[in-house]
Amino acid sequence: MAALAPSSQDRWLDLNDVLRDLVAEGYLGQDDAETALTQRRSSVNIQLHPLEFLASLQFDDLKRPGKKLDVETLTAWLAKTCGQPYMRIDPLKINVAAVTPLMSYAFAQRHKILAVAVDRESVTIASAQPYVRSWEADLAHVLKLQIKRVVANPADIQRMAMEFFRLAKSVSGASASEQKMSNMGNFEQLLKLGASDQEPDANDAHIVNIVDWLFQYAFQQRASDIHIEPRREQGTVRFRIDGVLHNVYQFPAQVIMAIVSRLKSLGRMNVAEKRKPQDGRVKTTTPENREVELRLSTLPTAFGEKMVMRIFDPEVLLKDFDQLGFSSDDLRRWQEMTRQPNGIILVTGPTGSGKTTTLYTTLKKLATSEVNLCTIEDPIEMVEPAFNQMQVQHNIDLSFAAGVRALMRQDPDIIMIGEIRDLETAEMAIQAALTGHLVLSTLHTNDAPSAISRMLELGVPHYLLKATILGVMAQRLVRTLCPHCKAPINLNETDWQTLTRPWQAPVPPGAHQAVGCVECRDTGYRGRAGVYEIMVMSDNIKALISADLDLTAMRRQAFKEGTRSLRLSGAQKVSAGLTTLEEVLRVTPQSEQR
């Protein structure tokens, strides 16, 4: 520990000192330390921070068998050694607009520091050089604030500083460009003038940079949606990650207008029309050079146009059923239905429950060279070359029903209908199934048996449902526990019975609880998985379909034949330590307990 002891003078971190302390504390072997010194002398990465250099050598961590000495482990060790708090930089928790004006980019780069938080009394500065203090007095004098120091990953400091200051420069440049233009996007002026005659310059280099940053940042953070929301003074950008919205950045109102205009231009929408909701699509690439498609939707609000972008990850089409959350029994029952040559299969659940992902994954498996697979969607969610996809167009009277009618003349084997919303579409789906086609579609119901009730309510005769329905699957998405921080928990028996009632299931020993760490942004959850209720239509269940359907009797019969309710399916994931009891209760309906 003596090598890295605090000193009154500035001292940049030296690899020799770091290695000496790591060996002394049992993190590293002497042979590895000598190898590192040899590599450093011959390395082209001589400018790399000592911790980054060590991490790049992938040495074994002697204190964590089977693990490597990565840069985060080394950073946490350095923080402990120097007595400063360790921080894993989470850009979503940093108010970039507040911290970037505190110092210049040149000052931050020269001293290898980054401001990560500020309040009325102090500013928190991240550094990977804890023994360099010469900049503290100057900064404290200029800001008139107390300096609080934390130790952070040197690579993160470098990358975030570049991103934050580049974004701040673009926002500042865009604000200066837009200040000359009157803000014509608010509600009162729209009423008087209609669409604005003075458009923000959507092709301004600063705006282009901001939009590019938004895309790349959303991909890095695993966002499923980007929300751009105008307000009177400051507009807000939020990302939806694992089903929860997070604030990302606040932009001046004029800049928000210009960002929306830029996105409308990219999405081939009418940039001049601000009074009417519009839809568009954009195709771009991720930092890993994967093509990603985004669906754009605008909405006129009191302070201008709000835009939501849904990100469609093409990787979804490459996922297997077990990656979606299917158990082996779920998969067996699902494939039992999808292997049939004709009939109707329904997937039910609320918006955002993963129905489209399930259908696309299924269709991808079914789309061989021997079959003609056609879809009618509103809109086309993801473009897949293996399918023949058609989009509903209400302006030319191309509805779901009209689309199915047209598809029937295209010699299809399998038809996917985006949603059954009315009797006409339901009748066309029934007709397609009766004439020898396999039809897959979606409905909005709470559970699987309720789908039969909904079809009857639409006006479909019960005898046609008996003849065509192969099965129904209800689904929900639950957040999965973060593998980095989840902790075992002894479940309360009353809570467990609330989830599994009326089944008498023993309290599982393998349950875990959400804790929260940097990897999951202190939510305790990372990623999502499906829970499924699959009802295969046996002769006994079909016999219960009548004009005055008894849903409770149908549920009982389905459960008797092996259908697991959504809550019971979720309970299996709780038992396996994949999610929490609270999460399953949050997303599953109570009605299935009857």
C-alpha positions in Angstrom: 0.0 0.0 0.0 3.0 2.2 0.5 3.5 2.7 -3.3 0.3 4.5 -3.7 0.3 6.4 -0.4 -1.1 9.9 -0.6 1.4 12.7 -1.2 1.2 16.5 -0.8 2.5 16.9 -4.4 0.8 16.0 -7.6 1.6 12.4 -8.7 0.3 10.7 -11.8 -0.5 7.1 -11.5 2.6 4.9 -12.3 2.3 1.3 -13.5 5.1 0.1 -11.3 3.4 1.4 -8.1 0.0 -0.1 -9.2 1.6 -3.5 -9.9 3.5 -3.5 -6.6 0.3 -2.9 -4.6 -1.8 -5.3 -6.6 0.8 -8.1 -6.0 1.1 -7.2 -2.3 -2.7 -7.3 -1.8 -3.1 -10.7 -3.6 -4.9 -9.5 -6.8 -2.0 -10.4 -9.1 0.9 -12.8 -9.3 4.5 -11.7 -9.5 4.9 -13.4 -12.9 1.9 -11.5 -14.3 3.3 -8.2 -13.0 6.7 -8.8 -14.7 4.9 -9.7 -17.9 2.9 -6.4 -17.7 6.1 -4.4 -17.3 7.7 -6.1 -20.3 4.5 -5.6 -22.4 4.4 -1.9 -21.4 7.9 -1.2 -22.6 7.2 -2.8 -26.0 3.6 -1.6 -26.2 2.3 0.9 -28.8 -0.3 1.8 -26.1 2.2 3.5 -23.9 -0.2 6.4 -23.4 -2.9 4.2 -22.0 -3.9 4.8 -18.4 -2.2 2.1 -16.3 -5.6 0.6 -15.3 -6.8 0.4 -18.9 -3.5 -1.2 -19.9 -3.7 -3.8 -17.2 -7.3 -4.6 -18.1 -6.3 -5.1 -21.7 -3.9 -7.9 -20.7 -6.8 -10.0 -19.3 -4.9 -11.3 -16.3 -6.7 -13.6 -13.9 -8.1 -12.0 -10.7 -6.6 -14.1 -7.9 -9.3 -12.8 -5.5 -12.1 -13.9 -7.8 -11.3 -17.3 -9.2 -12.5 -17.7 -12.8 -12.8 -13.9 -13.3 -10.4 -11.5 -15.1 -9.0 -8.3 -13.7 -11.2 -5.9 -15.7 -11.1 -2.1 -15.7 -14.0 -1.7 -13.3 -12.5 -4.1 -10.7 -9.2 -2.2 -10.9 -11.0 1.2 -10.7 -12.9 0.1 -7.6 -9.6 -1.2 -6.1 -8.0 2.2 -6.8 -10.8 4.1 -5.2 -10.5 1.9 -2.0 -6.7 2.4 -2.0 -6.8 6.2 -2.2 -9.8 6.6 0.1 -12.1 8.2 -2.4 -15.7 7.1 -3.4 -15.9 4.8 -6.4 -18.4 5.7 -9.1 -19.6 3.8 -12.2 -20.7 6.6 -14.6 -24.3 6.2 -15.7 -24.9 8.9 -18.4 -28.7 8.7 -17.9 -28.2 9.9 -14.3 -26.1 12.9 -15.2 -27.6 16.3 -16.0 -25.4 17.0 -19.0 -26.8 20.5 -19.6 -25.9 21.4 -16.0 -22.4 19.9 -15.8 -20.9 20.8 -19.2 -20.8 24.6 -18.6 -18.7 24.2 -15.4 -15.4 23.8 -17.3 -14.1 23.9 -20.8 -13.4 20.7 -22.8 -9.7 21.6 -22.9 -9.6 21.9 -19.1 -11.3 18.6 -18.7 -9.0 16.9 -21.2 -5.8 18.4 -19.8 -6.6 17.1 -16.2 -8.5 14.0 -17.3 -11.5 14.9 -15.2 -15.3 15.1 -15.8 -18.0 16.9 -13.8 -20.8 14.4 -13.0 -23.1 16.3 -10.6 -23.6 19.8 -9.3 -25.8 21.4 -6.6 -25.9 24.7 -4.8 -23.0 23.8 -2.5 -20.7 21.4 -4.3 -19.6 19.9 -7.6 -18.7 16.2 -8.0 -15.7 15.6 -10.2 -14.8 12.1 -11.5 -11.1 11.3 -12.1 -8.9 8.3 -12.6 -5.9 10.2 -11.2 -6.7 10.5 -7.5 -3.3 11.9 -6.6 -3.4 14.9 -9.0 -4.9 17.8 -7.1 -3.5 21.0 -8.8 -6.7 21.7 -10.6 -8.9 21.7 -7.5 -8.1 25.1 -6.2 -8.5 26.8 -9.6 -11.9 25.1 -10.2 -13.2 25.8 -6.7 -12.2 29.5 -7.0 -13.9 29.9 -10.4 -17.1 28.0 -9.4 -17.3 29.2 -5.8 -18.3 25.6 -5.0 -16.8 22.8 -2.8 -15.1 20.1 -4.8 -16.1 16.5 -4.1 -14.0 13.8 -5.8 -14.9 10.3 -7.0 -12.8 7.7 -8.8 -14.2 6.4 -12.1 -13.2 4.2 -15.1 -10.6 6.2 -17.2 -12.1 5.0 -20.5 -15.6 6.2 -19.4 -14.3 9.6 -18.4 -12.6 10.0 -21.7 -15.6 8.8 -23.8 -18.3 10.7 -21.8 -16.3 13.9 -21.8 -16.1 13.7 -25.6 -19.8 12.9 -25.9 -21.1 15.4 -23.4 -19.1 18.4 -24.7 -19.8 17.6 -28.3 -23.5 17.4 -27.5 -23.4 20.7 -25.5 -21.6 22.4 -28.4 -24.2 21.2 -30.9 -27.1 22.3 -28.6 -25.4 25.7 -28.1 -24.8 26.1 -31.8 -28.4 25.1 -32.7 -29.8 27.4 -30.0 -27.9 30.4 -31.6 -29.1 29.4 -35.0 -32.8 29.1 -34.0 -33.0 32.3 -31.8 -33.6 34.4 -34.9 -36.6 32.4 -35.7 -39.9 32.9 -34.0 -41.3 29.9 -32.2 -44.4 29.1 -34.2 -45.0 25.7 -32.8 -47.2 26.5 -29.8 -50.9 26.0 -29.6 -52.1 29.6 -29.6 -50.1 30.5 -32.7 -51.1 27.3 -34.5 -54.8 28.3 -34.0 -54.2 31.7 -35.6 -51.7 30.9 -38.3 -51.9 27.1 -39.1 -48.6 25.6 -40.1 -45.6 27.9 -39.5 -44.1 29.8 -42.4 -40.7 29.9 -40.7 -39.3 26.4 -40.3 -36.3 25.7 -38.1 -33.4 24.5 -40.2 -33.6 20.8 -39.9 -30.4 20.3 -41.9 -28.3 22.5 -39.6 -25.0 20.7 -38.8 -25.7 21.0 -35.1 -29.1 19.5 -35.4 -27.8 16.7 -37.5 -25.2 15.9 -34.8 -27.8 15.9 -32.0 -30.1 13.5 -33.9 -27.2 11.2 -34.7 -26.2 11.3 -31.0 -29.7 10.5 -29.9 -29.9 7.4 -32.2 -26.5 6.0 -31.2 -27.1 6.8 -27.5 -30.5 5.0 -27.6 -28.9 1.9 -29.1 -26.1 1.9 -26.5 -28.6 2.1 -23.7 -30.9 -0.7 -25.1 -33.8 1.7 -25.4 -37.0 0.4 -27.1 -38.6 3.9 -27.5 -37.4 7.5 -27.8 -39.8 10.2 -26.5 -39.2 13.8 -27.6 -41.6 16.1 -25.7 -41.9 19.8 -26.2 -42.5 22.1 -23.2 -42.9 25.9 -22.9 -39.2 26.6 -22.1 -37.3 23.3 -22.1 -38.2 20.2 -24.1 -37.4 16.7 -22.7 -36.0 13.6 -24.3 -36.7 10.3 -22.6 -35.8 6.7 -23.3 -37.9 3.6 -22.5 -35.5 0.9 -21.2 -36.9 -2.4 -20.0 -40.4 -0.9 -20.0 -39.6 2.1 -17.8 -39.0 5.7 -19.0 -35.8 7.5 -18.1 -35.0 11.2 -18.6 -32.0 11.7 -20.9 -31.6 15.4 -21.8 -33.4 18.7 -21.8 -33.2 20.9 -24.9 -34.3 24.5 -25.5 -37.8 24.6 -27.1 -36.4 25.8 -30.4 -33.9 23.0 -30.6 -36.6 20.4 -29.8 -38.6 21.9 -32.8 -35.6 21.5 -35.1 -34.9 18.0 -33.9 -38.5 17.0 -34.7 -38.3 18.6 -38.1 -35.0 16.8 -38.8 -36.6 13.5 -37.9 -39.8 14.2 -39.9 -37.5 14.9 -42.9 -35.7 11.6 -42.4 -39.0 9.8 -42.0 -40.4 11.3 -45.3 -43.2 13.1 -43.4 -44.6 16.5 -44.3 -42.3 18.8 -42.4 -44.7 21.8 -42.9 -47.8 20.1 -41.4 -47.7 20.5 -37.7 -51.5 20.3 -36.9 -52.0 16.7 -37.9 -50.6 13.4 -36.4 -48.2 11.7 -38.9 -46.4 8.4 -39.2 -43.0 7.6 -40.8 -40.1 5.3 -40.8 -36.3 5.7 -40.6 -33.6 3.1 -41.2 -30.2 3.7 -39.6 -27.2 1.7 -38.2 -26.0 0.9 -34.7 -22.4 1.4 -33.6 -21.9 -2.3 -34.3 -23.1 -1.7 -38.0 -26.4 -3.5 -37.6 -29.3 -2.1 -39.5 -32.1 -0.9 -37.3 -35.5 0.5 -38.3 -37.5 3.1 -36.3 -41.2 3.8 -36.5 -41.9 7.5 -36.1 -45.2 9.0 -34.8 -46.0 12.7 -34.2 -48.7 14.3 -32.1 -49.6 18.0 -32.0 -49.5 19.3 -28.4 -49.9 22.7 -26.7 -46.2 23.5 -27.1 -45.4 21.9 -30.5 -45.1 18.5 -31.9 -44.3 15.5 -29.7 -42.6 12.6 -31.4 -42.2 9.0 -30.3 -39.8 6.6 -32.1 -40.2 2.9 -31.6 -36.9 1.0 -32.2 -37.3 -2.3 -34.0 -34.2 -4.4 -33.3 -33.6 -6.9 -36.2 -31.9 -9.2 -33.6 -35.5 -10.0 -32.4 -36.0 -12.1 -35.6 -32.9 -14.1 -34.7 -34.0 -15.0 -31.2 -35.1 -18.5 -30.3 -38.1 -19.3 -28.2 -36.1 -20.0 -25.1 -34.6 -16.5 -25.3 -38.2 -15.0 -25.4 -39.0 -16.8 -22.1 -40.7 -20.0 -23.3 -40.3 -23.0 -21.1 -39.9 -26.5 -22.7 -43.6 -27.2 -22.0 -44.7 -23.8 -23.4 -42.7 -24.5 -26.5 -44.2 -28.0 -26.9 -47.8 -26.7 -26.6 -47.1 -23.7 -28.9 -45.5 -25.9 -31.7 -48.4 -28.4 -31.3 -50.6 -25.6 -32.6 -48.3 -23.9 -35.2 -47.6 -27.3 -36.9 -51.2 -27.7 -37.9 -51.9 -27.2 -41.7 -55.0 -25.0 -41.1 -57.0 -23.2 -38.4 -56.7 -20.0 -36.4 -54.1 -19.3 -33.6 -54.7 -16.2 -31.5 -52.1 -14.3 -29.4 -53.6 -12.0 -26.8 -52.4 -9.3 -24.4 -52.2 -5.5 -24.0 -50.1 -3.2 -26.1 -46.4 -3.7 -25.4 -46.8 -7.3 -24.1 -44.5 -8.8 -26.8 -47.2 -10.2 -29.1 -45.5 -9.0 -32.3 -42.1 -10.4 -31.3 -43.7 -13.8 -30.6 -45.5 -13.8 -33.9 -42.4 -12.7 -35.9 -40.3 -15.3 -34.2 -42.9 -18.0 -35.0 -43.3 -16.9 -38.6 -39.5 -16.8 -39.1 -39.5 -20.5 -38.1 -42.4 -21.4 -40.4 -41.2 -19.4 -43.4 -39.4 -22.2 -45.4 -39.0 -22.3 -49.1 -41.9 -24.7 -49.3 -44.6 -22.3 -48.0 -46.0 -18.9 -49.1 -46.3 -16.8 -46.0 -48.2 -13.5 -46.2 -48.9 -10.8 -43.6 -51.3 -7.8 -43.4 -50.2 -5.4 -40.8 -51.0 -1.9 -39.4 -48.3 -0.8 -39.8 -45.5 -3.2 -40.9 -43.5 -3.5 -37.7 -40.3 -5.1 -39.0 -39.4 -5.8 -42.6 -38.5 -9.4 -43.2 -37.5 -10.7 -46.7 -38.9 -14.2 -45.9 -42.4 -12.8 -45.6 -44.7 -11.1 -48.2 -45.8 -8.1 -46.1 -48.7 -5.8 -46.8 -49.7 -2.7 -44.9 -53.2 -1.5 -44.1 -54.0 1.8 -45.8 -57.2 3.3 -44.6 -57.1 6.3 -47.0 -57.6 3.8 -49.9 -60.0 1.5 -48.0 -57.4 -1.2 -47.7 -58.5 -2.6 -44.3 -57.5 -5.8 -42.6 -60.5 -7.5 -44.0 -59.9 -6.2 -47.6 -56.2 -7.2 -47.2 -57.1 -10.8 -46.2 -59.5 -11.0 -49.1 -56.7 -10.0 -51.4 -54.2 -12.4 -49.8 -56.6 -15.3 -50.3 -56.1 -15.0 -54.0 -52.3 -15.1 -53.6 -52.2 -18.9 -52.9 -50.9 -18.5 -49.3 -50.2 -21.3 -46.9 -49.9 -19.1 -43.8 -51.5 -15.8 -43.2 -50.7 -13.4 -40.3 -53.3 -10.7 -39.6 -52.0 -7.9 -37.4 -55.1 -7.6 -35.3 -58.7 -8.8 -35.4 -60.7 -5.6 -34.6 -64.1 -6.1 -36.1 -66.5 -8.8 -37.4 -65.5 -8.4 -41.0 -61.9 -9.2 -40.3 -62.9 -12.1 -38.0 -65.1 -13.5 -40.7 -62.3 -13.3 -43.3 -59.9 -15.0 -40.8 -62.5 -17.8 -40.3 -63.0 -18.1 -44.1 -59.3 -18.4 -44.6 -59.0 -21.1 -42.0 -61.9 -23.1 -43.4 -60.4 -23.0 -46.8 -57.2 -24.7 -45.7 -54.9 -21.9 -44.5 -53.1 -21.4 -41.2 -54.0 -18.0 -39.7 -52.2 -16.3 -36.9 -53.6 -13.0 -35.4 -53.8 -11.0 -32.2 -56.5 -9.7 -29.9 -56.6 -7.5 -26.8 -57.9 -9.6 -23.9 -56.8 -10.3 -20.4 -56.2 -14.1 -20.7 -56.5 -16.9 -23.2 -60.1 -18.1 -22.6 -61.4 -14.5 -22.9 -60.3 -14.5 -26.5 -63.1 -16.9 -27.3 -65.6 -14.6 -25.5 -64.3 -11.6 -27.5 -64.8 -13.4 -30.8 -68.3 -14.3 -29.8 -68.9 -10.6 -28.8 -67.7 -9.5 -32.3 -70.5 -11.7 -33.7 -68.7 -14.8 -34.9 -71.0 -17.9 -34.7 -69.9 -20.3 -32.0 -70.0 -23.3 -34.4 -67.4 -21.6 -36.7 -65.1 -21.0 -33.7 -65.4 -24.7 -32.8 -64.4 -25.6 -36.4 -61.4 -23.2 -36.7 -59.7 -22.2 -33.5 -56.6 -24.3 -32.8 -55.6 -22.5 -29.6 -55.0 -19.2 -27.8 -51.9 -17.8 -26.1 -52.0 -14.9 -23.7 -48.8 -13.3 -22.7 -47.1 -10.5 -20.7 -43.6 -9.2 -20.3 -41.9 -9.2 -16.9 -38.6 -7.5 -16.1 -35.9 -10.0 -15.4 -33.6 -9.6 -12.4 -30.2 -8.1 -12.9 -27.7 -11.0 -12.7 -25.0 -8.6 -11.2 -26.9 -7.7 -8.1 -29.9 -10.0 -7.4 -29.9 -11.5 -3.9 -31.6 -14.6 -2.5 -34.8 -14.0 -0.5 -37.1 -16.1 1.7 -40.6 -15.5 0.3 -43.5 -14.8 2.6 -46.0 -17.7 2.3 -49.0 -15.4 2.1 -47.5 -13.5 -0.7 -46.6 -16.7 -2.6 -50.2 -18.0 -2.2 -51.5 -14.7 -3.6 -49.5 -15.5 -6.7 -50.3 -19.2 -7.0 -53.9 -19.4 -5.7 -55.9 -21.6 -6.2 -53.0 -24.1 -6.7 -51.3 -25.3 -3.6 -47.6 -24.7 -4.6 -44.9 -24.9 -1.9 -42.8 -21.8 -1.3 -39.7 -22.1 -3.6 -36.2 -22.0 -2.1 -34.6 -20.4 -5.2 -36.4 -17.0 -5.2 -34.3 -13.8 -5.5 -35.1 -10.1 -4.9 -34.1 -6.9 -6.8 -31.3 -5.0 -5.2 -30.0 -2.4 -7.7 -26.5 -1.6 -9.0 -24.8 0.4 -11.7 -25.4 -2.2 -14.4 -29.2 -1.9 -14.0 -29.3 1.8 -13.0 -30.4 0.9 -9.5 -33.6 -0.7 -10.7 -32.7 -4.3 -9.8 -33.9 -5.4 -13.3 -32.1 -5.8 -16.6 -34.0 -7.1 -19.7 -37.4 -8.6 -20.1 -38.9 -12.1 -20.7 -42.4 -13.4 -21.5 -44.8 -15.3 -19.3 -47.3 -17.3 -21.3 -50.8 -18.9 -20.8 -51.3 -21.4 -23.7 -54.7 -23.0 -24.2 -54.8 -25.7 -26.8 -58.3 -26.3 -28.0 -59.1 -29.9 -27.2 -62.4 -31.6 -28.0 -63.5 -31.1 -24.3 -62.8 -27.4 -24.4 -64.4 -26.9 -27.8 -67.5 -28.6 -26.4 -67.9 -25.7 -24.0 -68.0 -23.1 -26.8 -71.6 -21.9 -27.1 -73.6 -18.7 -27.6 -73.8 -18.3 -23.8 -70.2 -19.2 -23.1 -69.3 -20.1 -19.4 -65.8 -18.6 -19.2 -65.1 -20.1 -15.7 -66.0 -23.6 -16.8 -63.7 -23.1 -19.8 -60.8 -21.9 -17.6 -61.2 -24.9 -15.3 -61.2 -27.4 -18.2 -58.1 -25.7 -19.7 -56.2 -25.8 -16.4 -57.3 -29.5 -16.0 -55.7 -30.2 -19.4 -52.4 -28.6 -18.5 -52.8 -24.9 -19.3 -50.8 -22.8 -16.8 -52.2 -19.4 -16.0 -50.1 -16.3 -16.5 -49.5 -16.0 -12.8 -48.5 -19.7 -12.5 -46.2 -19.2 -15.5 -44.7 -16.2 -13.7 -44.4 -18.2 -10.5 -42.1 -20.6 -12.3 -39.8 -17.7 -13.2 -39.9 -16.5 -9.6 -38.9 -20.0 -8.5 -36.0 -20.0 -11.0 -34.7 -16.7 -9.6 -35.4 -14.9 -13.0 -37.9 -12.3 -11.7 -39.7 -11.2 -8.6 -43.1 -12.0 -7.1 -43.9 -8.2 -7.2 -43.1 -8.0 -10.9 -45.4 -10.9 -11.8 -48.2 -9.5 -9.7 -47.7 -6.1 -11.4 -48.3 -7.3 -15.0 -50.7 -10.2 -14.6 -54.5 -9.9 -14.2 -56.4 -11.0 -11.1 -59.3 -12.5 -13.1 -57.5 -15.7 -13.7 -57.6 -16.7 -10.0 -61.3 -17.5 -10.3 
